[in-house]
Amino acid sequence: MTTAQDWAKACPALIPWPLRVAGGQWGNLENGKVQQPQPSTFIQLGVLNECLALEDRGPIKDRTLRDRVQRAQPVRHPDGRVWGAEDWFACYIGKLEGPPELWPCQEEIDAETETKRLRTLFDQASELAGVRPVSAAMQVLRKAGDLPMEQVVAIENALFAGERLAPAIVPIARQALETWVKEAAPALLSSEGEASS
């Protein structure tokens, strides 16, 4: 989807080029392929959303693009305030629920069930590897890379307190945990794969 990029190209006075959401970046965001977005990503999303809230959306000559931009609606809070960069970040870390129509694929993730599965796998792997849960959690988080503190806390709470992970954090936690389990207790992953097939 190149609408945001094309709009920025057509209306540079409205959306400065460095603040546009590039087409490839948009596709990666939609498909959940961006594991660690840069701060600029949230700023770009905020600028785009604020521009969608404007009545005058700039002089767009291309009719198809103009129709797309005119039909688009900004993401708003229930009280009508337009989402800014900080809201996009809060949604990314699971502190703010995004509008369901924006991410229909997230509805497919049963975060409750997946969190329980990851917690069970963590407990079994810690026991099998003979590693204390606190040490195991630290090793898992190292596999996740450099995460915002909010995500670190969310993963820790899921592993220790059984709190449900936000749908956006589930894939990050799953990848980190499974990477660690491959090293610490590889037999578990193969038996889990056999059980699900």
One Martini backbone bead per residue (centre of mass of N, CA, C, O) as a GRO file, in nm:
protein
  197
    1MET     BB    1   0.090   0.041   0.028
    2THR     BB    2   0.123   0.387  -0.115
    3THR     BB    3  -0.053   0.623  -0.016
    4ALA     BB    4   0.121   0.775   0.192
    5GLN     BB    5   0.358   0.829  -0.002
    6ASP     BB    6   0.197   0.970  -0.231
    7TRP     BB    7   0.091   1.199  -0.057
    8ALA     BB    8   0.366   1.317   0.021
    9LYS     BB    9   0.451   1.376  -0.275
   10ALA     BB   10   0.199   1.567  -0.343
   11CYS     BB   11   0.227   1.699  -0.018
   12PRO     BB   12   0.500   1.842   0.120
   13ALA     BB   13   0.365   2.067   0.303
   14LEU     BB   14   0.215   1.852   0.481
   15ILE     BB   15   0.431   1.603   0.419
   16PRO     BB   16   0.725   1.557   0.492
   17TRP     BB   17   0.941   1.336   0.365
   18PRO     BB   18   1.076   1.237   0.643
   19LEU     BB   19   0.753   1.184   0.757
   20ARG     BB   20   0.695   0.948   0.593
   21VAL     BB   21   0.529   0.653   0.500
   22ALA     BB   22   0.654   0.395   0.365
   23GLY     BB   23   0.543   0.137   0.182
   24GLY     BB   24   0.721  -0.095   0.304
   25GLN     BB   25   0.671  -0.018   0.597
   26TRP     BB   26   0.367  -0.055   0.597
   27GLY     BB   27   0.366  -0.356   0.523
   28ASN     BB   28   0.532  -0.448   0.771
   29LEU     BB   29   0.332  -0.347   0.982
   30GLU     BB   30   0.079  -0.506   0.888
   31ASN     BB   31   0.255  -0.796   0.903
   32GLY     BB   32   0.452  -0.796   1.159
   33LYS     BB   33   0.780  -0.738   1.063
   34VAL     BB   34   0.822  -0.530   1.299
   35GLN     BB   35   1.001  -0.567   1.594
   36GLN     BB   36   1.186  -0.277   1.598
   37PRO     BB   37   1.095   0.018   1.598
   38GLN     BB   38   1.149   0.332   1.541
   39PRO     BB   39   1.072   0.638   1.658
   40SER     BB   40   1.002   0.752   1.372
   41THR     BB   41   0.755   0.574   1.320
   42PHE     BB   42   0.565   0.714   1.530
   43ILE     BB   43   0.587   0.994   1.409
   44GLN     BB   44   0.478   0.923   1.127
   45LEU     BB   45   0.203   0.820   1.223
   46GLY     BB   46   0.119   1.082   1.363
   47VAL     BB   47   0.129   1.269   1.117
   48LEU     BB   48  -0.066   1.113   0.939
   49ASN     BB   49  -0.309   1.126   1.135
   50GLU     BB   50  -0.323   1.439   1.154
   51CYS     BB   51  -0.377   1.478   0.848
   52LEU     BB   52  -0.650   1.316   0.851
   53ALA     BB   53  -0.788   1.547   1.042
   54LEU     BB   54  -0.794   1.725   0.810
   55GLU     BB   55  -0.976   1.895   0.583
   56ASP     BB   56  -0.715   1.977   0.435
   57ARG     BB   57  -0.531   1.743   0.212
   58GLY     BB   58  -0.453   1.879  -0.035
   59PRO     BB   59  -0.315   1.890  -0.372
   60ILE     BB   60  -0.466   1.628  -0.547
   61LYS     BB   61  -0.458   1.514  -0.873
   62ASP     BB   62  -0.502   1.227  -0.827
   63ARG     BB   63  -0.798   1.069  -0.806
   64THR     BB   64  -0.745   0.803  -0.657
   65LEU     BB   65  -0.583   0.928  -0.428
   66ARG     BB   66  -0.793   1.133  -0.336
   67ASP     BB   67  -1.009   0.923  -0.260
   68ARG     BB   68  -0.845   0.771  -0.049
   69VAL     BB   69  -0.782   1.011   0.137
   70GLN     BB   70  -1.083   1.100   0.185
   71ARG     BB   71  -1.174   0.817   0.314
   72ALA     BB   72  -0.988   0.847   0.528
   73GLN     BB   73  -0.930   0.784   0.879
   74PRO     BB   74  -0.864   0.865   1.181
   75VAL     BB   75  -0.728   0.787   1.479
   76ARG     BB   76  -0.921   0.762   1.783
   77HIS     BB   77  -1.041   0.841   2.062
   78PRO     BB   78  -1.335   0.824   2.227
   79ASP     BB   79  -1.313   1.158   2.263
   80GLY     BB   80  -1.165   1.240   1.959
   81ARG     BB   81  -0.879   1.220   1.981
   82VAL     BB   82  -0.587   1.220   1.819
   83TRP     BB   83  -0.345   1.027   1.736
   84GLY     BB   84  -0.018   1.003   1.834
   85ALA     BB   85   0.291   0.891   1.876
   86GLU     BB   86   0.238   0.792   2.174
   87ASP     BB   87  -0.001   0.604   2.094
   88TRP     BB   88   0.146   0.412   1.904
   89PHE     BB   89   0.343   0.316   2.120
   90ALA     BB   90   0.135   0.215   2.328
   91CYS     BB   91   0.025   0.000   2.135
   92TYR     BB   92   0.288  -0.159   2.082
   93ILE     BB   93   0.326  -0.223   2.411
   94GLY     BB   94   0.010  -0.268   2.523
   95LYS     BB   95  -0.135   0.007   2.659
   96LEU     BB   96  -0.308   0.028   2.384
   97GLU     BB   97  -0.594  -0.018   2.218
   98GLY     BB   98  -0.670  -0.093   1.912
   99PRO     BB   99  -0.850  -0.080   1.649
  100PRO     BB  100  -0.988  -0.357   1.510
  101GLU     BB  101  -0.996  -0.251   1.204
  102LEU     BB  102  -0.678  -0.214   1.181
  103TRP     BB  103  -0.620  -0.528   1.319
  104PRO     BB  104  -0.754  -0.816   1.232
  105CYS     BB  105  -0.516  -1.021   1.291
  106GLN     BB  106  -0.524  -0.998   1.607
  107GLU     BB  107  -0.786  -1.166   1.650
  108GLU     BB  108  -0.637  -1.443   1.588
  109ILE     BB  109  -0.503  -1.394   1.856
  110ASP     BB  110  -0.484  -1.594   2.141
  111ALA     BB  111  -0.340  -1.463   2.406
  112GLU     BB  112  -0.421  -1.643   2.637
  113THR     BB  113  -0.333  -1.918   2.522
  114GLU     BB  114  -0.042  -1.837   2.442
  115THR     BB  115   0.056  -1.760   2.722
  116LYS     BB  116   0.013  -2.038   2.851
  117ARG     BB  117   0.199  -2.192   2.660
  118LEU     BB  118   0.457  -2.032   2.727
  119ARG     BB  119   0.456  -2.088   3.030
  120THR     BB  120   0.476  -2.396   3.010
  121LEU     BB  121   0.737  -2.405   2.847
  122PHE     BB  122   0.909  -2.254   3.051
  123ASP     BB  123   0.874  -2.447   3.292
  124GLN     BB  124   0.977  -2.704   3.151
  125ALA     BB  125   1.257  -2.597   3.060
  126SER     BB  126   1.366  -2.515   3.335
  127GLU     BB  127   1.351  -2.797   3.459
  128LEU     BB  128   1.511  -2.960   3.244
  129ALA     BB  129   1.771  -2.755   3.268
  130GLY     BB  130   1.812  -2.657   3.571
  131VAL     BB  131   1.672  -2.365   3.591
  132ARG     BB  132   1.602  -2.092   3.727
  133PRO     BB  133   1.349  -1.882   3.651
  134VAL     BB  134   1.509  -1.616   3.666
  135SER     BB  135   1.740  -1.704   3.480
  136ALA     BB  136   1.566  -1.788   3.242
  137ALA     BB  137   1.435  -1.510   3.189
  138MET     BB  138   1.699  -1.364   3.124
  139GLN     BB  139   1.769  -1.542   2.878
  140VAL     BB  140   1.517  -1.481   2.713
  141LEU     BB  141   1.552  -1.167   2.700
  142ARG     BB  142   1.819  -1.178   2.542
  143LYS     BB  143   1.679  -1.304   2.282
  144ALA     BB  144   1.498  -1.032   2.229
  145GLY     BB  145   1.672  -0.803   2.292
  146ASP     BB  146   1.608  -0.458   2.260
  147LEU     BB  147   1.371  -0.362   2.481
  148PRO     BB  148   1.130  -0.217   2.612
  149MET     BB  149   1.045  -0.208   2.938
  150GLU     BB  150   0.745  -0.282   2.900
  151GLN     BB  151   0.804  -0.556   2.758
  152VAL     BB  152   0.971  -0.686   2.974
  153VAL     BB  153   0.750  -0.679   3.193
  154ALA     BB  154   0.535  -0.837   3.036
  155ILE     BB  155   0.700  -1.100   3.010
  156GLU     BB  156   0.753  -1.147   3.306
  157ASN     BB  157   0.450  -1.154   3.392
  158ALA     BB  158   0.383  -1.401   3.217
  159LEU     BB  159   0.595  -1.605   3.344
  160PHE     BB  160   0.520  -1.547   3.663
  161ALA     BB  161   0.192  -1.430   3.677
  162GLY     BB  162   0.005  -1.494   3.417
  163GLU     BB  163  -0.011  -1.266   3.231
  164ARG     BB  164  -0.140  -1.124   2.962
  165LEU     BB  165  -0.053  -1.075   2.653
  166ALA     BB  166  -0.021  -0.876   2.412
  167PRO     BB  167  -0.059  -0.936   2.083
  168ALA     BB  168   0.207  -0.774   1.994
  169ILE     BB  169   0.401  -0.954   2.200
  170VAL     BB  170   0.378  -1.255   2.139
  171PRO     BB  171   0.594  -1.294   1.907
  172ILE     BB  172   0.836  -1.200   2.077
  173ALA     BB  173   0.814  -1.409   2.305
  174ARG     BB  174   0.817  -1.664   2.131
  175GLN     BB  175   1.093  -1.628   1.996
  176ALA     BB  176   1.264  -1.608   2.253
  177LEU     BB  177   1.178  -1.875   2.386
  178GLU     BB  178   1.243  -2.073   2.150
  179THR     BB  179   1.540  -2.003   2.130
  180TRP     BB  180   1.611  -2.096   2.417
  181VAL     BB  181   1.495  -2.388   2.407
  182LYS     BB  182   1.686  -2.494   2.183
  183GLU     BB  183   1.926  -2.486   2.393
  184ALA     BB  184   1.810  -2.593   2.679
  185ALA     BB  185   1.533  -2.778   2.551
  186PRO     BB  186   1.493  -2.931   2.257
  187ALA     BB  187   1.288  -3.166   2.314
  188LEU     BB  188   1.035  -2.992   2.352
  189LEU     BB  189   0.989  -2.888   2.061
  190SER     BB  190   0.961  -3.165   1.924
  191SER     BB  191   0.722  -3.263   2.101
  192GLU     BB  192   0.536  -3.026   2.032
  193GLY     BB  193   0.528  -3.073   1.725
  194GLU     BB  194   0.409  -3.364   1.742
  195ALA     BB  195   0.146  -3.283   1.898
  196SER     BB  196   0.042  -3.076   1.662
  197SER     BB  197   0.050  -3.304   1.411
   0.00000   0.00000   0.00000
